[in-house]
């Protein structure tokens, strides 16, 4: 047995337009095909709308939009990563993030994941930090912050 056996976990590399996110596999409920969301009038541009999933109306956001960047158009590879909420502020118990491709399952441990000190993000940002992996430099999203944005700035029907 190696020293890292207890420190390994699985994550998903979630492709965005120009970057990737890394999220723990345990936070992901399901990756679903793109479906046109139901828009909410007056919502911020990063709030894409809601989609039906498991009998619930789940809010969907554009991570790029939450960063203040342009929101990519949906295409043939667009998917929605449905995440479990970390708190209890959203009635649906889940929310989705748009992807620009198929997420990739990766095994992570301290030998392959290192902090990326070359990047910094504002305090009020949906990014906790950047990390370095073998051939990747993904962003670690602040899922609680995203959940709070959705709860604070939109009214989501369950």
Order of alpha helices (4+ residues) and beta strands (2+ residues): beta-beta-beta-beta-beta-alpha-beta-beta-beta-beta-beta-beta-alpha
